Amino acid sequence: MKKREALEKFVEQLKNKKMFSSILISNDNQETLNDFANNLSRTIFCENLGIEKDSCDNCKRFENKSLSNFVVLGDGSLAINKNDVVELMQKFSLTTNEVNKFKVYVLSNAENLKNESANSLLKFIEEPPENTIAILLTKNKSQVLPTIKSRCKLIVLENENQDESPKNIIEELLEKDKNSILLANAELKKIDKSELIAMLEVAYNRTIIKKYLNLAEATLQLINDLKFTFQTNLAIDVFLIHISEVV
């Protein structure tokens, strides 16, 4: 679904007072997800329900980050902490002093919810406080826990001109010879972990599942290792050895 179309559908839901209490937005680009979540959240708070930013007080306060009933959790790469979820639940269980009674929270990496943090959030999604809207974002909807996904309205955003964007370092490696692939380990290890995760997820969705399906499992394993283990250098080495033997 195109971003504009999705926003228009949500505005219609708001006007009819039938807005979903939990929404899962999927796209393989974190910037696209963040931009959409920001636009949707501002629209929910807008006094005129305007998709475009207007001069209403709530839109100004949203841009100034001074709305007390809007919270963002997660950075799009690392795991969500249980304490952050508990703190959110406690805050949103209180009565708001804001004129707009909606409470909106954005969880920017739903696929990273594991164990205790997921269990805590699940109860909150199932029985949300009045006027609470959850906007969950994911770059890989297949990795979102089924118990979370089944309780959300899923929207898959279309990519705009994705195929025209330059290949990243992971996609370039897939076209190189074995020695070049193995020699890339030092370069990959210098990349910030969250940035490398984002590159892998783009490569997975844009190239690997279309042209190199036999590398799909290894790619997901590396993404998981980067997120949840400390043996990142070893995980990168194993991944490069695997693709050098397959490509």
FENZIKA-V85856 format. One line per field, one symbol per residue. ss: DSSP state (a for helix, b for strand, c for the rest). phi: phi as a letter, one per 30 degrees, with the letter a starting at -180 (. if undefined). A space follows every 10 residues. Layout:
ss=???
phi=???
//
This chain:
ss=ccaaaaaaaa aaaaaccccc cbbbbbccca aaaaaaaaaa aaaaaccccc ccccccaaaa aaaccccccb bbbccccccc caaaaaaaaa aacccccccc ccbbbbbcca aaccaaaaaa aaaaaacccc cbbbbbbbcc aaaccaaaac ccbbbbcccc caaaccccaa aaaccccaaa aaccaaaaaa ccaaaaaaaa aaaaaaaaaa acaaaaaaaa aaaaaaaacc caaaaaaaaa aaaaaac
phi=.deddddddd ddddddhbdd dbbcccadcd dddddddddd dddddedchd dddccddddd ddddhcddcb bccjcibddd dedddddddd ddddddcddd ddbbbccdbd dcdbhddddd deddddbdde icbccccbca ddcdeedddd cbddbcdddc hddddddddd ddddccdedd dddddddddd deedddeddd dddddcbddc bbddcddddd ddeddddbbc ddddddeddd dddddcd
//
